Amino acid sequence: MIAIGSDHGGFELKQEIMAHLKKRGLAFRDFGTYTPESCDYPVYGKAVAQAVASGEYSFGILICGTGIGISITANKIPGIRAALCTDCFSAEATRAHNNANILALGGRVVGVGLALKIVDTFLDTPFSEDERHIRRISMIEE
């Protein structure tokens, strides 16, 4: 199950991603925002991060205008490794090496086509389970 959320700057891209997830047959829950009206990204960043940290959701996807503020917010929650990705290589590497559990995107930075490819890459890439990566993640979480 995937938790997804955005502020107003990511609202339109979130709609596209949810339609894409639905086409792929993936279950998700929209944590808001539910309109394109101006709102505060920390509300949605925290809600999605807490849902993922609780273990109820395997992954999260967060979108704001740049992806920066919402990823900073998510990373404040213990157990969250949110990665801002603007390309498929970064999405693949952060899953394989960092076991990232939240993907952050900038709705004003990446176009829909690329964003959907980044989402697919992130969701479809497994964690490598290499000892060096496990060690490094442990160091992050200390």
N, CA, C and O atoms as CSV, one atom per row, in Angstrom:
chain,resi,resn,atom,element,x,y,z
A,1,MET,N,N,0.846,-1.180,0.000
A,1,MET,CA,C,0.000,0.000,0.000
A,1,MET,C,C,0.891,1.243,0.000
A,1,MET,O,O,1.915,1.279,0.683
A,2,ILE,N,N,0.505,2.237,-0.751
A,2,ILE,CA,C,1.279,3.457,-0.928
A,2,ILE,C,C,0.506,4.638,-0.341
A,2,ILE,O,O,-0.683,4.808,-0.611
A,3,ALA,N,N,1.189,5.443,0.458
A,3,ALA,CA,C,0.629,6.690,0.980
A,3,ALA,C,C,1.097,7.808,0.059
A,3,ALA,O,O,2.281,7.885,-0.269
A,4,ILE,N,N,0.193,8.663,-0.355
A,4,ILE,CA,C,0.559,9.752,-1.264
A,4,ILE,C,C,-0.023,11.066,-0.752
A,4,ILE,O,O,-1.141,11.106,-0.239
A,5,GLY,N,N,0.750,12.136,-0.898
A,5,GLY,CA,C,0.285,13.440,-0.471
A,5,GLY,C,C,1.011,14.538,-1.200
A,5,GLY,O,O,2.091,14.334,-1.754
A,6,SER,N,N,0.405,15.704,-1.193
A,6,SER,CA,C,1.003,16.861,-1.853
A,6,SER,C,C,0.448,18.137,-1.247
A,6,SER,O,O,-0.562,18.140,-0.544
A,7,ASP,N,N,1.147,19.214,-1.548
A,7,ASP,CA,C,0.577,20.532,-1.291
A,7,ASP,C,C,0.000,21.030,-2.615
A,7,ASP,O,O,-0.115,20.266,-3.573
A,8,HIS,N,N,-0.360,22.307,-2.664
A,8,HIS,CA,C,-0.943,22.879,-3.876
A,8,HIS,C,C,0.020,22.832,-5.066
A,8,HIS,O,O,-0.412,22.676,-6.208
A,9,GLY,N,N,1.320,22.967,-4.800
A,9,GLY,CA,C,2.319,22.955,-5.876
A,9,GLY,C,C,2.497,21.590,-6.519
A,9,GLY,O,O,3.013,21.489,-7.632
A,10,GLY,N,N,2.078,20.552,-5.835
A,10,GLY,CA,C,2.179,19.197,-6.366
A,10,GLY,C,C,0.837,18.568,-6.685
A,10,GLY,O,O,0.768,17.408,-7.091
A,11,PHE,N,N,-0.235,19.336,-6.500
A,11,PHE,CA,C,-1.582,18.788,-6.638
A,11,PHE,C,C,-1.834,18.161,-8.012
A,11,PHE,O,O,-2.319,17.032,-8.094
A,12,GLU,N,N,-1.512,18.877,-9.083
A,12,GLU,CA,C,-1.791,18.363,-10.428
A,12,GLU,C,C,-0.975,17.113,-10.725
A,12,GLU,O,O,-1.504,16.152,-11.284
A,13,LEU,N,N,0.299,17.109,-10.362
A,13,LEU,CA,C,1.128,15.932,-10.597
A,13,LEU,C,C,0.626,14.762,-9.762
A,13,LEU,O,O,0.652,13.621,-10.224
A,14,LYS,N,N,0.171,15.024,-8.549
A,14,LYS,CA,C,-0.372,13.951,-7.709
A,14,LYS,C,C,-1.555,13.277,-8.394
A,14,LYS,O,O,-1.680,12.054,-8.339
A,15,GLN,N,N,-2.419,14.050,-9.034
A,15,GLN,CA,C,-3.573,13.479,-9.736
A,15,GLN,C,C,-3.110,12.524,-10.837
A,15,GLN,O,O,-3.677,11.446,-11.014
A,16,GLU,N,N,-2.082,12.928,-11.568
A,16,GLU,CA,C,-1.529,12.093,-12.651
A,16,GLU,C,C,-0.918,10.811,-12.086
A,16,GLU,O,O,-1.108,9.730,-12.642
A,17,ILE,N,N,-0.187,10.938,-10.987
A,17,ILE,CA,C,0.458,9.765,-10.376
A,17,ILE,C,C,-0.594,8.800,-9.836
A,17,ILE,O,O,-0.455,7.587,-9.991
A,18,MET,N,N,-1.636,9.319,-9.208
A,18,MET,CA,C,-2.682,8.432,-8.684
A,18,MET,C,C,-3.376,7.679,-9.819
A,18,MET,O,O,-3.673,6.494,-9.672
A,19,ALA,N,N,-3.637,8.333,-10.936
A,19,ALA,CA,C,-4.239,7.655,-12.091
A,19,ALA,C,C,-3.302,6.565,-12.604
A,19,ALA,O,O,-3.750,5.487,-12.994
A,20,HIS,N,N,-2.007,6.847,-12.602
A,20,HIS,CA,C,-1.006,5.879,-13.046
A,20,HIS,C,C,-0.946,4.680,-12.097
A,20,HIS,O,O,-0.886,3.535,-12.544
A,21,LEU,N,N,-0.961,4.942,-10.794
A,21,LEU,CA,C,-0.946,3.854,-9.814
A,21,LEU,C,C,-2.182,2.979,-9.968
A,21,LEU,O,O,-2.108,1.754,-9.867
A,22,LYS,N,N,-3.315,3.622,-10.213
A,22,LYS,CA,C,-4.561,2.886,-10.406
A,22,LYS,C,C,-4.466,1.983,-11.631
A,22,LYS,O,O,-4.888,0.828,-11.582
A,23,LYS,N,N,-3.909,2.503,-12.741
A,23,LYS,CA,C,-3.720,1.695,-13.957
A,23,LYS,C,C,-2.834,0.491,-13.685
A,23,LYS,O,O,-3.045,-0.584,-14.246
A,24,ARG,N,N,-1.844,0.674,-12.823
A,24,ARG,CA,C,-0.930,-0.419,-12.482
A,24,ARG,C,C,-1.549,-1.388,-11.478
A,24,ARG,O,O,-0.960,-2.427,-11.178
A,25,GLY,N,N,-2.712,-1.064,-10.965
A,25,GLY,CA,C,-3.379,-1.929,-9.999
A,25,GLY,C,C,-2.781,-1.856,-8.610
A,25,GLY,O,O,-2.909,-2.797,-7.827
A,26,LEU,N,N,-2.124,-0.738,-8.295
A,26,LEU,CA,C,-1.491,-0.565,-6.996
A,26,LEU,C,C,-2.423,0.174,-6.046
A,26,LEU,O,O,-3.041,1.172,-6.416
A,27,ALA,N,N,-2.515,-0.318,-4.834
A,27,ALA,CA,C,-3.369,0.303,-3.821
A,27,ALA,C,C,-2.666,1.514,-3.223
A,27,ALA,O,O,-1.465,1.479,-2.953
A,28,PHE,N,N,-3.418,2.573,-3.021
A,28,PHE,CA,C,-2.865,3.792,-2.430
A,28,PHE,C,C,-3.941,4.516,-1.656
A,28,PHE,O,O,-5.136,4.273,-1.828
A,29,ARG,N,N,-3.484,5.420,-0.793
A,29,ARG,CA,C,-4.398,6.322,-0.079
A,29,ARG,C,C,-3.897,7.735,-0.259
A,29,ARG,O,O,-2.713,8.016,-0.075
A,30,ASP,N,N,-4.793,8.612,-0.614
A,30,ASP,CA,C,-4.494,10.032,-0.789
A,30,ASP,C,C,-4.652,10.740,0.558
A,30,ASP,O,O,-5.748,10.793,1.116
A,31,PHE,N,N,-3.549,11.282,1.070
A,31,PHE,CA,C,-3.564,11.994,2.345
A,31,PHE,C,C,-3.786,13.498,2.159
A,31,PHE,O,O,-3.669,14.260,3.118
A,32,GLY,N,N,-4.101,13.926,0.948
A,32,GLY,CA,C,-4.360,15.332,0.689
A,32,GLY,C,C,-3.135,16.021,0.113
A,32,GLY,O,O,-2.073,15.413,-0.020
A,33,THR,N,N,-3.280,17.209,-0.203
A,33,THR,CA,C,-4.389,18.114,-0.227
A,33,THR,C,C,-5.383,17.667,-1.299
A,33,THR,O,O,-5.036,16.930,-2.221
A,34,TYR,N,N,-6.596,18.119,-1.157
A,34,TYR,CA,C,-7.653,17.690,-2.061
A,34,TYR,C,C,-8.108,18.787,-3.015
A,34,TYR,O,O,-9.041,18.591,-3.794
A,35,THR,N,N,-7.451,19.938,-2.954
A,35,THR,CA,C,-7.755,21.048,-3.860
A,35,THR,C,C,-6.443,21.734,-4.237
A,35,THR,O,O,-5.431,21.551,-3.561
A,36,PRO,N,N,-6.457,22.517,-5.305
A,36,PRO,CA,C,-5.243,23.252,-5.685
A,36,PRO,C,C,-5.055,24.571,-4.930
A,36,PRO,O,O,-4.175,25.363,-5.268
A,37,GLU,N,N,-5.881,24.805,-3.909
A,37,GLU,CA,C,-5.763,26.035,-3.123
A,37,GLU,C,C,-4.490,26.005,-2.283
A,37,GLU,O,O,-4.056,24.939,-1.847
A,38,SER,N,N,-3.898,27.162,-2.058
A,38,SER,CA,C,-2.665,27.274,-1.281
A,38,SER,C,C,-2.819,26.616,0.085
A,38,SER,O,O,-3.834,26.784,0.760
A,39,CYS,N,N,-1.792,25.861,0.481
A,39,CYS,CA,C,-1.817,25.153,1.760
A,39,CYS,C,C,-0.376,24.949,2.242
A,39,CYS,O,O,0.572,25.321,1.551
A,40,ASP,N,N,-0.220,24.369,3.403
A,40,ASP,CA,C,1.088,24.189,4.030
A,40,ASP,C,C,1.600,22.767,3.839
A,40,ASP,O,O,1.002,21.819,4.349
A,41,TYR,N,N,2.708,22.609,3.103
A,41,TYR,CA,C,3.245,21.279,2.795
A,41,TYR,C,C,3.608,20.441,4.017
A,41,TYR,O,O,3.501,19.217,3.941
A,42,PRO,N,N,4.038,21.035,5.163
A,42,PRO,CA,C,4.384,20.165,6.296
A,42,PRO,C,C,3.222,19.294,6.785
A,42,PRO,O,O,3.446,18.198,7.299
A,43,VAL,N,N,2.011,19.763,6.634
A,43,VAL,CA,C,0.845,18.986,7.064
A,43,VAL,C,C,0.818,17.638,6.331
A,43,VAL,O,O,0.602,16.596,6.949
A,44,TYR,N,N,1.036,17.665,5.029
A,44,TYR,CA,C,0.926,16.469,4.198
A,44,TYR,C,C,2.212,15.642,4.260
A,44,TYR,O,O,2.165,14.413,4.205
A,45,GLY,N,N,3.350,16.312,4.373
A,45,GLY,CA,C,4.611,15.592,4.534
A,45,GLY,C,C,4.623,14.763,5.802
A,45,GLY,O,O,5.045,13.607,5.790
A,46,LYS,N,N,4.160,15.351,6.902
A,46,LYS,CA,C,4.105,14.630,8.183
A,46,LYS,C,C,3.094,13.493,8.137
A,46,LYS,O,O,3.377,12.400,8.625
A,47,ALA,N,N,1.930,13.728,7.563
A,47,ALA,CA,C,0.882,12.698,7.535
A,47,ALA,C,C,1.358,11.456,6.779
A,47,ALA,O,O,1.187,10.334,7.255
A,48,VAL,N,N,1.948,11.656,5.613
A,48,VAL,CA,C,2.424,10.524,4.820
A,48,VAL,C,C,3.599,9.848,5.525
A,48,VAL,O,O,3.649,8.620,5.597
A,49,ALA,N,N,4.533,10.625,6.039
A,49,ALA,CA,C,5.703,10.046,6.713
A,49,ALA,C,C,5.286,9.236,7.943
A,49,ALA,O,O,5.821,8.152,8.175
A,50,GLN,N,N,4.360,9.736,8.713
A,50,GLN,CA,C,3.892,8.997,9.890
A,50,GLN,C,C,3.186,7.705,9.488
A,50,GLN,O,O,3.322,6.688,10.168
A,51,ALA,N,N,2.441,7.736,8.398
A,51,ALA,CA,C,1.758,6.536,7.912
A,51,ALA,C,C,2.764,5.473,7.470
A,51,ALA,O,O,2.576,4.285,7.736
A,52,VAL,N,N,3.822,5.900,6.801
A,52,VAL,CA,C,4.862,4.954,6.366
A,52,VAL,C,C,5.653,4.462,7.575
A,52,VAL,O,O,5.918,3.266,7.692
A,53,ALA,N,N,6.028,5.360,8.467
A,53,ALA,CA,C,6.804,4.981,9.654
A,53,ALA,C,C,6.042,3.994,10.535
A,53,ALA,O,O,6.653,3.160,11.203
A,54,SER,N,N,4.723,4.083,10.542
A,54,SER,CA,C,3.903,3.178,11.363
A,54,SER,C,C,3.921,1.750,10.834
A,54,SER,O,O,3.580,0.813,11.556
A,55,GLY,N,N,4.317,1.582,9.576
A,55,GLY,CA,C,4.334,0.268,8.957
A,55,GLY,C,C,3.049,-0.075,8.225
A,55,GLY,O,O,2.967,-1.112,7.567
A,56,GLU,N,N,2.045,0.787,8.333
A,56,GLU,CA,C,0.781,0.537,7.647
A,56,GLU,C,C,0.926,0.655,6.130
A,56,GLU,O,O,0.197,0.006,5.380
A,57,TYR,N,N,1.870,1.484,5.682
A,57,TYR,CA,C,2.116,1.692,4.261
A,57,TYR,C,C,3.567,1.336,3.958
A,57,TYR,O,O,4.469,1.686,4.719
A,58,SER,N,N,3.788,0.642,2.848
A,58,SER,CA,C,5.141,0.231,2.465
A,58,SER,C,C,5.959,1.401,1.936
A,58,SER,O,O,7.151,1.517,2.223
A,59,PHE,N,N,5.316,2.259,1.169
A,59,PHE,CA,C,5.989,3.387,0.535
A,59,PHE,C,C,5.126,4.635,0.623
A,59,PHE,O,O,3.916,4.575,0.842
A,60,GLY,N,N,5.800,5.774,0.442
A,60,GLY,CA,C,5.112,7.041,0.340
A,60,GLY,C,C,5.592,7.792,-0.877
A,60,GLY,O,O,6.721,7.603,-1.330
A,61,ILE,N,N,4.739,8.641,-1.405
A,61,ILE,CA,C,5.091,9.559,-2.488
A,61,ILE,C,C,4.609,10.934,-2.054
A,61,ILE,O,O,3.433,11.122,-1.740
A,62,LEU,N,N,5.528,11.890,-2.038
A,62,LEU,CA,C,5.217,13.253,-1.626
A,62,LEU,C,C,5.597,14.222,-2.738
A,62,LEU,O,O,6.636,14.070,-3.381
A,63,ILE,N,N,4.745,15.219,-2.959
A,63,ILE,CA,C,4.985,16.185,-4.017
A,63,ILE,C,C,4.654,17.583,-3.519
A,63,ILE,O,O,3.562,17.833,-3.008
A,64,CYS,N,N,5.613,18.491,-3.676
A,64,CYS,CA,C,5.345,19.917,-3.492
A,64,CYS,C,C,5.909,20.613,-4.714
A,64,CYS,O,O,6.258,19.940,-5.684
A,65,GLY,N,N,6.010,21.901,-4.709
A,65,GLY,CA,C,6.491,22.612,-5.884
A,65,GLY,C,C,7.871,22.162,-6.331
A,65,GLY,O,O,8.096,21.903,-7.513
A,66,THR,N,N,8.798,22.069,-5.376
A,66,THR,CA,C,10.166,21.643,-5.698
A,66,THR,C,C,10.482,20.246,-5.183
A,66,THR,O,O,11.425,19.614,-5.658
A,67,GLY,N,N,9.717,19.759,-4.229
A,67,GLY,CA,C,10.014,18.490,-3.562
A,67,GLY,C,C,10.938,18.657,-2.378
A,67,GLY,O,O,11.130,17.722,-1.601
A,68,ILE,N,N,11.509,19.827,-2.233
A,68,ILE,CA,C,12.507,20.058,-1.179
A,68,ILE,C,C,11.860,20.152,0.199
A,68,ILE,O,O,12.194,19.377,1.095
A,69,GLY,N,N,10.950,21.082,0.370
A,69,GLY,CA,C,10.346,21.295,1.690
A,69,GLY,C,C,9.625,20.070,2.213
A,69,GLY,O,O,9.723,19.743,3.396
A,70,ILE,N,N,8.906,19.395,1.343
A,70,ILE,CA,C,8.121,18.241,1.780
A,70,ILE,C,C,9.029,17.064,2.128
A,70,ILE,O,O,8.698,16.264,3.003
A,71,SER,N,N,10.183,16.952,1.442
A,71,SER,CA,C,11.123,15.869,1.780
A,71,SER,C,C,11.853,16.168,3.091
A,71,SER,O,O,12.108,15.259,3.881
A,72,ILE,N,N,12.185,17.425,3.322
A,72,ILE,CA,C,12.804,17.812,4.597
A,72,ILE,C,C,11.845,17.482,5.738
A,72,ILE,O,O,12.254,16.932,6.761
A,73,THR,N,N,10.581,17.817,5.560
A,73,THR,CA,C,9.571,17.527,6.579
A,73,THR,C,C,9.487,16.031,6.853
A,73,THR,O,O,9.509,15.610,8.010
A,74,ALA,N,N,9.392,15.232,5.810
A,74,ALA,CA,C,9.258,13.778,5.973
A,74,ALA,C,C,10.461,13.184,6.692
A,74,ALA,O,O,10.313,12.284,7.519
A,75,ASN,N,N,11.638,13.680,6.384
A,75,ASN,CA,C,12.857,13.131,6.976
A,75,ASN,C,C,13.013,13.458,8.460
A,75,ASN,O,O,13.921,12.938,9.109
A,76,LYS,N,N,12.161,14.295,8.998
A,76,LYS,CA,C,12.171,14.575,10.433
A,76,LYS,C,C,11.535,13.437,11.237
A,76,LYS,O,O,11.727,13.350,12.450
A,77,ILE,N,N,10.782,12.573,10.566
A,77,ILE,CA,C,10.083,11.469,11.231
A,77,ILE,C,C,11.034,10.278,11.330
A,77,ILE,O,O,11.560,9.832,10.310
A,78,PRO,N,N,11.267,9.752,12.542
A,78,PRO,CA,C,12.169,8.597,12.694
A,78,PRO,C,C,11.731,7.412,11.820
A,78,PRO,O,O,10.548,7.079,11.738
A,79,GLY,N,N,12.710,6.799,11.181
A,79,GLY,CA,C,12.449,5.640,10.329
A,79,GLY,C,C,12.175,5.980,8.879
A,79,GLY,O,O,12.031,5.088,8.042
A,80,ILE,N,N,12.103,7.259,8.581
A,80,ILE,CA,C,11.826,7.679,7.203
A,80,ILE,C,C,13.126,8.018,6.493
A,80,ILE,O,O,14.008,8.684,7.034
A,81,ARG,N,N,13.207,7.537,5.270
A,81,ARG,CA,C,14.293,7.890,4.369
A,81,ARG,C,C,13.630,8.374,3.077
A,81,ARG,O,O,13.386,7.601,2.150
A,82,ALA,N,N,13.350,9.669,3.050
A,82,ALA,CA,C,12.702,10.289,1.892
A,82,ALA,C,C,13.776,10.818,0.956
A,82,ALA,O,O,14.711,11.495,1.384
A,83,ALA,N,N,13.632,10.505,-0.314
A,83,ALA,CA,C,14.612,10.930,-1.313
A,83,ALA,C,C,13.937,11.762,-2.390
A,83,ALA,O,O,12.952,11.341,-2.995
A,84,LEU,N,N,14.478,12.941,-2.616
A,84,LEU,CA,C,14.024,13.807,-3.698
A,84,LEU,C,C,14.713,13.345,-4.974
A,84,LEU,O,O,15.941,13.375,-5.058
A,85,CYS,N,N,13.952,12.924,-5.954
A,85,CYS,CA,C,14.516,12.406,-7.200
A,85,CYS,C,C,13.994,13.201,-8.395
A,85,CYS,O,O,12.810,13.525,-8.484
A,86,THR,N,N,14.906,13.499,-9.298
A,86,THR,CA,C,14.545,14.192,-10.533
A,86,THR,C,C,14.922,13.380,-11.766
A,86,THR,O,O,14.791,13.853,-12.895
A,87,ASP,N,N,15.396,12.139,-11.539
A,87,ASP,CA,C,15.780,11.263,-12.639
A,87,ASP,C,C,15.641,9.812,-12.188
A,87,ASP,O,O,15.576,9.527,-10.992
A,88,CYS,N,N,15.598,8.910,-13.144
A,88,CYS,CA,C,15.401,7.490,-12.850
A,88,CYS,C,C,16.610,6.858,-12.177
A,88,CYS,O,O,16.450,5.981,-11.328
A,89,PHE,N,N,17.821,7.284,-12.539
A,89,PHE,CA,C,19.015,6.720,-11.907
A,89,PHE,C,C,18.990,6.973,-10.400
A,89,PHE,O,O,19.284,6.067,-9.619
A,90,SER,N,N,18.646,8.179,-9.987
A,90,SER,CA,C,18.588,8.500,-8.558
A,90,SER,C,C,17.511,7.683,-7.859
A,90,SER,O,O,17.717,7.219,-6.738
A,91,ALA,N,N,16.361,7.502,-8.510
A,91,ALA,CA,C,15.287,6.708,-7.921
A,91,ALA,C,C,15.721,5.260,-7.729
A,91,ALA,O,O,15.426,4.648,-6.703
A,92,GLU,N,N,16.420,4.720,-8.714
A,92,GLU,CA,C,16.915,3.342,-8.613
A,92,GLU,C,C,17.976,3.223,-7.527
A,92,GLU,O,O,17.936,2.297,-6.716
A,93,ALA,N,N,18.918,4.146,-7.509
A,93,ALA,CA,C,20.016,4.090,-6.540
A,93,ALA,C,C,19.523,4.272,-5.108
A,93,ALA,O,O,20.010,3.601,-4.198
A,94,THR,N,N,18.576,5.161,-4.902
A,94,THR,CA,C,18.122,5.399,-3.534
A,94,THR,C,C,17.349,4.212,-2.975
A,94,THR,O,O,17.377,3.968,-1.769
A,95,ARG,N,N,16.668,3.481,-3.830
A,95,ARG,CA,C,15.999,2.252,-3.371
A,95,ARG,C,C,17.040,1.145,-3.138
A,95,ARG,O,O,17.022,0.492,-2.095
A,96,ALA,N,N,17.932,0.937,-4.092
A,96,ALA,CA,C,18.909,-0.153,-4.000
A,96,ALA,C,C,19.920,0.072,-2.884
A,96,ALA,O,O,20.301,-0.878,-2.200
A,97,HIS,N,N,20.360,1.306,-2.689
A,97,HIS,CA,C,21.429,1.591,-1.730
A,97,HIS,C,C,20.942,2.115,-0.396
A,97,HIS,O,O,21.506,1.767,0.641
A,98,ASN,N,N,19.901,2.950,-0.396
A,98,ASN,CA,C,19.434,3.604,0.833
A,98,ASN,C,C,18.145,3.008,1.387
A,98,ASN,O,O,17.700,3.387,2.470
A,99,ASN,N,N,17.552,2.090,0.655
A,99,ASN,CA,C,16.254,1.521,1.030
A,99,ASN,C,C,15.266,2.642,1.369
A,99,ASN,O,O,14.523,2.560,2.347
A,100,ALA,N,N,15.277,3.692,0.537
A,100,ALA,CA,C,14.370,4.827,0.745
A,100,ALA,C,C,12.935,4.326,0.742
A,100,ALA,O,O,12.571,3.451,-0.043
A,101,ASN,N,N,12.124,4.894,1.633
A,101,ASN,CA,C,10.732,4.462,1.715
A,101,ASN,C,C,9.744,5.552,1.288
A,101,ASN,O,O,8.538,5.309,1.227
A,102,ILE,N,N,10.248,6.733,0.997
A,102,ILE,CA,C,9.398,7.800,0.454
A,102,ILE,C,C,10.117,8.460,-0.722
A,102,ILE,O,O,11.293,8.816,-0.637
A,103,LEU,N,N,9.387,8.611,-1.805
A,103,LEU,CA,C,9.850,9.330,-2.982
A,103,LEU,C,C,9.276,10.736,-2.935
A,103,LEU,O,O,8.068,10.912,-2.782
A,104,ALA,N,N,10.133,11.730,-3.066
A,104,ALA,CA,C,9.686,13.119,-3.151
A,104,ALA,C,C,9.924,13.625,-4.569
A,104,ALA,O,O,10.951,13.345,-5.187
A,105,LEU,N,N,8.955,14.370,-5.059
A,105,LEU,CA,C,9.024,14.942,-6.403
A,105,LEU,C,C,8.647,16.409,-6.359
A,105,LEU,O,O,7.909,16.853,-5.479
A,106,GLY,N,N,9.167,17.153,-7.324
A,106,GLY,CA,C,8.800,18.558,-7.483
A,106,GLY,C,C,7.805,18.702,-8.613
A,106,GLY,O,O,8.141,18.472,-9.774
A,107,GLY,N,N,6.593,19.079,-8.284
A,107,GLY,CA,C,5.557,19.238,-9.295
A,107,GLY,C,C,5.844,20.341,-10.297
A,107,GLY,O,O,5.291,20.347,-11.396
A,108,ARG,N,N,6.710,21.277,-9.918
A,108,ARG,CA,C,7.087,22.373,-10.818
A,108,ARG,C,C,8.462,22.139,-11.419
A,108,ARG,O,O,9.006,23.015,-12.091
A,109,VAL,N,N,9.031,20.950,-11.178
A,109,VAL,CA,C,10.397,20.645,-11.621
A,109,VAL,C,C,10.415,19.559,-12.695
A,109,VAL,O,O,11.090,19.703,-13.714
A,110,VAL,N,N,9.669,18.467,-12.466
A,110,VAL,CA,C,9.664,17.358,-13.424
A,110,VAL,C,C,8.316,17.296,-14.134
A,110,VAL,O,O,7.269,17.539,-13.534
A,111,GLY,N,N,8.364,16.971,-15.407
A,111,GLY,CA,C,7.140,16.807,-16.173
A,111,GLY,C,C,6.466,15.488,-15.844
A,111,GLY,O,O,7.055,14.617,-15.203
A,112,VAL,N,N,5.238,15.351,-16.284
A,112,VAL,CA,C,4.442,14.164,-15.965
A,112,VAL,C,C,5.099,12.890,-16.480
A,112,VAL,O,O,5.220,11.916,-15.737
A,113,GLY,N,N,5.521,12.882,-17.726
A,113,GLY,CA,C,6.108,11.667,-18.309
A,113,GLY,C,C,7.302,11.164,-17.520
A,113,GLY,O,O,7.390,9.978,-17.203
A,114,LEU,N,N,8.218,12.064,-17.206
A,114,LEU,CA,C,9.397,11.683,-16.431
A,114,LEU,C,C,8.999,11.292,-15.012
A,114,LEU,O,O,9.526,10.319,-14.472
A,115,ALA,N,N,8.095,12.019,-14.412
A,115,ALA,CA,C,7.664,11.711,-13.048
A,115,ALA,C,C,7.110,10.290,-12.957
A,115,ALA,O,O,7.409,9.573,-12.002
A,116,LEU,N,N,6.320,9.881,-13.922
A,116,LEU,CA,C,5.751,8.530,-13.893
A,116,LEU,C,C,6.837,7.474,-14.027
A,116,LEU,O,O,6.761,6.424,-13.390
A,117,LYS,N,N,7.839,7.740,-14.843
A,117,LYS,CA,C,8.972,6.808,-14.968
A,117,LYS,C,C,9.763,6.739,-13.663
A,117,LYS,O,O,10.211,5.664,-13.264
A,118,ILE,N,N,9.933,7.868,-13.006
A,118,ILE,CA,C,10.630,7.903,-11.715
A,118,ILE,C,C,9.841,7.102,-10.682
A,118,ILE,O,O,10.422,6.324,-9.926
A,119,VAL,N,N,8.532,7.286,-10.645
A,119,VAL,CA,C,7.677,6.540,-9.715
A,119,VAL,C,C,7.820,5.042,-9.962
A,119,VAL,O,O,8.018,4.276,-9.019
A,120,ASP,N,N,7.723,4.620,-11.216
A,120,ASP,CA,C,7.852,3.196,-11.539
A,120,ASP,C,C,9.211,2.645,-11.119
A,120,ASP,O,O,9.296,1.563,-10.539
A,121,THR,N,N,10.261,3.384,-11.410
A,121,THR,CA,C,11.608,2.946,-11.051
A,121,THR,C,C,11.735,2.806,-9.544
A,121,THR,O,O,12.259,1.806,-9.055
A,122,PHE,N,N,11.264,3.793,-8.810
A,122,PHE,CA,C,11.330,3.766,-7.351
A,122,PHE,C,C,10.572,2.564,-6.793
A,122,PHE,O,O,11.105,1.826,-5.964
A,123,LEU,N,N,9.347,2.365,-7.237
A,123,LEU,CA,C,8.511,1.290,-6.702
A,123,LEU,C,C,8.982,-0.101,-7.114
A,123,LEU,O,O,8.780,-1.066,-6.377
A,124,ASP,N,N,9.610,-0.212,-8.286
A,124,ASP,CA,C,9.991,-1.521,-8.815
A,124,ASP,C,C,11.414,-1.948,-8.455
A,124,ASP,O,O,11.801,-3.085,-8.726
A,125,THR,N,N,12.192,-1.061,-7.853
A,125,THR,CA,C,13.577,-1.393,-7.510
A,125,THR,C,C,13.643,-1.923,-6.083
A,125,THR,O,O,13.224,-1.241,-5.148
A,126,PRO,N,N,14.166,-3.132,-5.910
A,126,PRO,CA,C,14.303,-3.671,-4.547
A,126,PRO,C,C,15.567,-3.144,-3.871
A,126,PRO,O,O,16.501,-2.693,-4.533
A,127,PHE,N,N,15.575,-3.208,-2.552
A,127,PHE,CA,C,16.777,-2.904,-1.779
A,127,PHE,C,C,17.791,-4.013,-2.038
A,127,PHE,O,O,17.426,-5.187,-2.105
A,128,SER,N,N,19.041,-3.653,-2.182
A,128,SER,CA,C,20.085,-4.622,-2.553
A,128,SER,C,C,20.401,-5.644,-1.466
A,128,SER,O,O,20.849,-6.751,-1.764
A,129,GLU,N,N,20.170,-5.276,-0.212
A,129,GLU,CA,C,20.501,-6.133,0.933
A,129,GLU,C,C,22.011,-6.319,1.121
A,129,GLU,O,O,22.428,-7.151,1.927
A,130,ASP,N,N,22.835,-5.563,0.393
A,130,ASP,CA,C,24.294,-5.642,0.579
A,130,ASP,C,C,24.651,-5.183,1.984
A,130,ASP,O,O,24.062,-4.237,2.506
A,131,GLU,N,N,25.608,-5.850,2.584
A,131,GLU,CA,C,26.026,-5.537,3.951
A,131,GLU,C,C,26.448,-4.081,4.083
A,131,GLU,O,O,26.118,-3.429,5.073
A,132,ARG,N,N,27.169,-3.567,3.103
A,132,ARG,CA,C,27.652,-2.179,3.198
A,132,ARG,C,C,26.503,-1.181,3.244
A,132,ARG,O,O,26.585,-0.160,3.927
A,133,HIS,N,N,25.433,-1.480,2.517
A,133,HIS,CA,C,24.282,-0.575,2.514
A,133,HIS,C,C,23.495,-0.703,3.818
A,133,HIS,O,O,23.014,0.296,4.353
A,134,ILE,N,N,23.366,-1.900,4.316
A,134,ILE,CA,C,22.712,-2.109,5.615
A,134,ILE,C,C,23.483,-1.362,6.700
A,134,ILE,O,O,22.883,-0.711,7.556
A,135,ARG,N,N,24.806,-1.455,6.664
A,135,ARG,CA,C,25.649,-0.760,7.639
A,135,ARG,C,C,25.444,0.748,7.557
A,135,ARG,O,O,25.301,1.420,8.578
A,136,ARG,N,N,25.432,1.260,6.365
A,136,ARG,CA,C,25.293,2.721,6.183
A,136,ARG,C,C,23.915,3.215,6.630
A,136,ARG,O,O,23.799,4.284,7.229
A,137,ILE,N,N,22.894,2.447,6.344
A,137,ILE,CA,C,21.548,2.828,6.794
A,137,ILE,C,C,21.503,2.849,8.322
A,137,ILE,O,O,20.914,3.748,8.922
A,138,SER,N,N,22.123,1.864,8.934
A,138,SER,CA,C,22.185,1.835,10.411
A,138,SER,C,C,22.877,3.073,10.942
A,138,SER,O,O,22.469,3.624,11.965
A,139,MET,N,N,23.916,3.512,10.262
A,139,MET,CA,C,24.639,4.713,10.679
A,139,MET,C,C,23.758,5.952,10.551
A,139,MET,O,O,23.824,6.851,11.389
A,140,ILE,N,N,22.948,6.001,9.523
A,140,ILE,CA,C,22.009,7.121,9.335
A,140,ILE,C,C,21.011,7.170,10.481
A,140,ILE,O,O,20.688,8.243,10.992
A,141,GLU,N,N,20.530,6.011,10.877
A,141,GLU,CA,C,19.451,5.934,11.855
A,141,GLU,C,C,19.921,6.057,13.291
A,141,GLU,O,O,19.093,6.163,14.196
A,142,GLU,N,N,21.215,6.046,13.524
A,142,GLU,CA,C,21.731,6.172,14.907
A,142,GLU,C,C,21.527,7.563,15.450
A,142,GLU,O,O,21.899,7.841,16.590
